[in-house]
Amino acid sequence: MKPEDFDLVLRSLDDALESREEARLKELLHSSADARDELQRYTQIRELMSQHGAGSFSPFFADRVMKRLAHRERESSRQPAFGFLTWKALGWSLAAVVVVFLAGIGLWLRPIERYVPYGRTTTLTLPDGSVVELSSGSTLRYRPFLGRKERTVDLTGEAFFTVERDEDRPFTVNTFNARVVVLGTEFNVKAWPDDPEKETAVTLSSGRVHFASLTSPAEPVVLEPGEMSVVRADTTRPLPPEKVPIERALAWRSGGFPYVNQPLGSVLRSLERRFDVEIRIDDPELANLPLTYLNPKPTSAADVLSDIAHVRNLRFRRSANGFEVMRH
């Protein structure tokens, strides 16, 4: 098989293929015995990992392999042609090889997940040297990049990416409804599927990015530095890019709390994540109330709620688990 065909078979185990890729895979499996063998081999490995998990690599794993090999030693009356290397030694060597092989495959196939608890932020360095700053409550998932033609991560939440340039391997960020593809640049992605405004927003700091809806990946928009675009849950294409104050969009990285014409529900959800508190809204209609609020360094959830209540003629009170917001 060609390297690209091998990669296609391998990716079909985990990644959603495009229609043209699915057609190519179907044709490949029909015409190539090697492709069918590879798919079956890796499917069996996946099943083995799923069935046995970490227990496969317990201290007694080699013993279990030895029991399966023991009958060969009993049935054979000949001395092995390995001199001092007996069947038992061979079995232990084979067991060690199997352990190393399965452990390597397991690490390569198993997704790596990083979750940031409420009230905290963190910075990660990916296998290719790219750096990701994750905001409170965010989750990043990816599989090791080694041996893959693309560098792909899945994001739930908000993160700022500084991507190492690689002309041969694009870097892709998938969210619940959108996809960002770059070669090497700096950009911010915000995608909270549980917010009232279910959308993915991308703001570009430097370089260029291709930004598209998952439903129409072939129709991206291209962002230039200082531009932002949004894919909403009810749309199939990103909104046209528009210029935004870049320092406002990235203020969260230095502890800022910036919102311009955003629903109150989204702002309060962000406040919950920032300070690890629970905030209830007494009247559900208030969640859609538009709000503009800029605070470079909020010190507490109560201080922010006090400002918001004053601006929007609301009131709030402490509850057993946090706060409750209501009309006057």
C-alpha positions in Angstrom: 0.0 0.0 0.0 1.0 3.6 -0.5 1.8 5.6 2.7 -1.3 7.7 2.2 -3.5 4.6 1.8 -2.1 3.2 5.1 -2.8 6.5 6.8 -6.4 6.5 5.5 -7.0 2.9 6.8 -5.5 3.9 10.2 -7.5 7.2 10.5 -10.8 5.4 9.7 -10.6 3.7 13.1 -10.9 7.0 15.0 -11.6 10.0 12.7 -14.7 10.9 10.8 -13.7 10.7 7.1 -14.9 13.1 4.4 -17.2 11.6 1.7 -14.3 11.4 -0.8 -12.2 9.7 1.7 -14.9 7.2 2.6 -15.3 6.4 -1.1 -11.5 5.9 -1.4 -11.5 3.6 1.7 -14.3 1.5 0.3 -12.5 1.1 -3.0 -9.2 0.3 -1.3 -10.7 -2.4 0.9 -12.4 -3.9 -2.1 -9.2 -4.0 -4.2 -6.4 -4.5 -1.7 -5.9 -7.6 0.5 -3.1 -5.7 2.3 -5.6 -2.9 3.2 -8.1 -5.5 4.5 -5.4 -7.2 6.5 -4.2 -3.9 8.1 -7.7 -2.9 9.0 -8.4 -6.2 10.6 -5.0 -6.2 12.5 -5.5 -2.8 14.0 -9.2 -3.5 14.8 -8.1 -6.6 16.7 -5.5 -4.6 18.6 -8.1 -2.0 19.5 -10.4 -4.8 20.8 -7.6 -6.3 22.8 -6.8 -3.0 24.4 -10.5 -2.4 25.2 -11.0 -5.8 26.7 -7.9 -5.9 28.9 -7.0 -2.2 29.4 -4.2 -1.5 31.9 -4.5 -5.0 33.3 -2.9 -6.4 30.2 0.4 -4.9 31.5 0.2 -6.2 35.0 3.2 -8.0 36.6 1.6 -11.4 35.8 1.0 -10.7 32.2 4.1 -12.6 31.2 3.0 -15.5 33.3 -0.3 -15.7 31.5 1.6 -15.8 28.2 3.9 -18.5 29.5 0.9 -20.7 30.4 -0.2 -20.6 26.8 3.3 -21.5 25.6 3.8 -24.2 28.2 2.1 -26.9 26.2 4.6 -26.4 23.4 7.5 -27.2 25.7 5.7 -30.3 27.0 4.9 -31.6 23.5 8.3 -31.0 22.1 11.0 -33.7 22.9 13.7 -31.9 20.9 16.1 -29.4 22.2 15.7 -26.0 20.7 18.3 -24.9 18.2 19.1 -21.8 20.3 21.7 -23.4 22.5 21.3 -22.2 26.0 18.0 -20.3 25.1 15.3 -22.7 26.3 11.6 -22.5 25.4 10.9 -20.9 28.7 13.5 -18.2 28.1 12.1 -17.7 24.6 8.6 -17.4 26.1 9.7 -14.7 28.5 11.4 -12.8 25.7 8.3 -13.1 23.6 6.1 -11.9 26.5 8.4 -8.9 27.0 8.1 -8.0 23.3 4.4 -8.3 23.4 4.1 -6.1 26.4 6.3 -3.4 24.8 4.4 -3.6 21.5 1.0 -3.4 23.1 2.0 -0.6 25.4 3.3 1.4 22.5 0.2 0.8 20.4 -2.0 1.6 23.4 -0.2 4.9 24.0 -0.5 5.7 20.2 -4.2 5.0 20.0 -5.3 6.3 23.4 -6.5 9.9 23.5 -4.8 12.3 25.9 -7.2 14.5 27.7 -6.4 17.7 29.7 -9.1 19.3 31.8 -8.7 22.6 33.6 -10.8 22.9 36.9 -12.9 25.9 37.5 -11.0 28.8 39.0 -7.8 28.0 37.3 -5.9 28.3 33.9 -3.1 26.2 32.6 -0.5 26.1 29.8 0.3 22.9 27.9 3.1 22.1 25.5 2.0 19.6 22.8 4.2 16.9 21.2 5.2 19.1 18.3 6.2 22.1 20.5 3.0 24.0 20.0 1.8 25.8 23.2 -1.9 26.0 24.4 -3.2 28.2 27.1 -6.5 26.8 28.5 -9.0 28.8 30.4 -11.1 27.7 33.4 -13.3 24.7 32.7 -11.8 23.9 29.3 -10.9 20.5 28.0 -8.4 19.6 25.3 -8.2 16.1 23.7 -5.7 14.8 21.2 -3.8 11.6 20.2 0.0 11.6 19.9 1.1 13.3 16.7 3.8 10.8 15.9 3.1 8.9 12.7 0.0 11.0 11.8 -0.2 13.3 8.8 -2.2 15.9 10.6 -1.9 17.5 14.1 -5.5 17.4 15.4 -6.9 18.5 18.8 -10.5 18.7 20.1 -11.4 21.7 22.2 -14.3 22.3 24.6 -14.0 25.8 26.1 -11.5 28.6 25.4 -7.9 28.4 24.5 -5.1 30.5 22.9 -2.9 28.5 20.5 0.7 29.2 19.6 1.3 26.7 16.8 4.7 25.6 15.6 4.9 25.9 11.8 5.0 22.7 9.8 4.3 23.0 6.1 3.7 19.3 5.7 1.3 18.7 8.6 -1.6 21.1 9.2 -2.7 21.8 12.7 -6.5 21.4 13.2 -8.7 22.4 16.1 -12.1 20.8 16.2 -14.9 22.2 18.4 -18.5 21.0 18.8 -19.6 22.8 15.5 -16.5 24.2 13.8 -13.0 23.5 12.5 -9.9 25.7 12.4 -6.9 24.7 10.2 -3.5 26.4 10.3 0.1 25.7 9.4 1.6 27.8 12.1 0.2 30.9 13.8 -1.3 32.4 17.0 -5.1 32.5 17.5 -7.8 32.2 20.1 -10.8 29.8 20.0 -13.8 30.1 22.2 -16.4 27.3 22.0 -18.8 26.5 24.9 -21.6 24.2 23.8 -23.5 24.7 27.1 -23.6 28.6 26.7 -26.9 30.2 25.7 -25.1 31.4 22.5 -23.9 28.0 21.2 -21.2 29.2 18.9 -17.5 28.9 18.1 -15.6 32.2 17.9 -12.0 32.5 16.4 -9.8 35.5 16.8 -6.5 35.7 14.9 -3.5 37.3 16.5 -0.9 36.6 13.7 -0.6 34.6 10.5 -3.6 33.2 8.7 -6.3 30.5 9.6 -9.0 28.7 7.7 -12.2 28.6 9.7 -15.2 26.5 8.7 -18.4 24.9 10.0 -18.2 21.1 10.6 -21.2 20.8 8.3 -19.5 22.6 5.5 -15.8 22.1 5.9 -15.1 22.9 2.2 -16.5 26.5 2.6 -14.1 28.2 5.0 -13.4 31.8 5.6 -9.8 33.0 5.8 -8.9 35.3 8.8 -6.2 37.9 8.8 -4.6 39.3 12.0 -6.9 41.3 14.1 -10.0 39.6 12.7 -12.7 37.5 14.3 -15.4 35.2 12.9 -18.1 33.1 14.4 -19.9 29.8 13.6 -23.3 29.7 15.3 -25.1 26.5 16.0 -27.9 27.3 13.6 -25.6 28.3 10.7 -23.6 26.2 8.1 -21.0 28.9 7.3 -18.9 31.3 9.4 -19.9 34.9 9.6 -17.8 37.3 7.5 -14.6 38.2 9.4 -14.6 41.5 11.1 -12.0 43.6 12.8 -11.9 43.5 16.6 -9.7 45.0 19.3 -7.3 42.1 19.8 -6.4 43.0 23.3 -10.1 42.8 24.3 -10.5 39.3 22.9 -7.4 38.0 24.6 -7.9 39.8 27.9 -8.8 36.6 29.7 -5.1 35.5 29.4 -4.1 38.2 31.8 -7.1 37.8 34.1 -9.4 40.3 32.4 -13.2 39.8 32.0 -14.3 41.4 28.7 -17.8 41.0 27.2 -19.4 43.2 24.5 -23.1 42.8 23.7 -23.2 39.2 25.0 -26.2 37.5 26.6 -26.3 37.7 30.4 -26.5 33.9 30.6 -23.1 33.5 28.7 -21.5 36.1 30.9 -22.7 34.5 34.1 -21.5 31.0 32.9 -18.1 32.5 32.3 -18.2 34.0 35.8 -19.0 30.6 37.3 -16.0 29.0 35.6 -13.7 31.9 36.6 -14.5 31.8 40.3 -15.8 28.3 40.7 -19.2 29.3 42.0 -22.8 28.5 41.1 -25.0 31.4 39.8 -28.7 30.9 39.2 -31.0 33.2 37.2 -34.4 33.6 38.8 -36.1 34.5 35.5 -35.0 32.5 32.5 -35.7 35.4 30.2 -32.9 37.3 31.8 -30.4 34.9 30.3 -30.9 36.6 26.9 -30.5 40.1 28.2 -27.6 41.8 26.2 -24.7 43.0 28.3 -21.4 44.9 27.8 -19.0 44.6 30.6 -15.2 45.1 30.7 -13.2 44.5 33.9 -9.4 44.2 33.5 -8.9 42.5 36.9 -12.0 41.3 38.7 -11.3 40.3 42.3 -14.4 38.2 43.0 -17.7 37.0 41.6 -19.6 39.3 44.1 -17.8 42.3 42.7 -18.7 41.5 39.1 -22.3 40.7 40.0 -22.5 44.0 41.9 -21.4 45.9 38.7 -23.7 43.9 36.5 -26.7 44.5 38.8 -26.0 48.2 38.8 -25.7 48.4 35.0 -28.8 46.3 34.1 -31.0 47.3 37.1 -30.9 43.9 38.6 -30.2 42.5 42.1 -28.5 39.4 43.4 -28.2 37.6 46.7 -26.0 34.8 48.1 -27.4 31.3 48.1 -26.3 28.0 49.7 -24.0 27.2 46.8 -23.2 30.6 45.3 -25.5 33.4 44.1 -28.9 34.1 42.6 -29.6 36.9 40.1 -33.1 38.4 39.8 -35.1 41.4 38.7 -35.7 44.3 41.0 
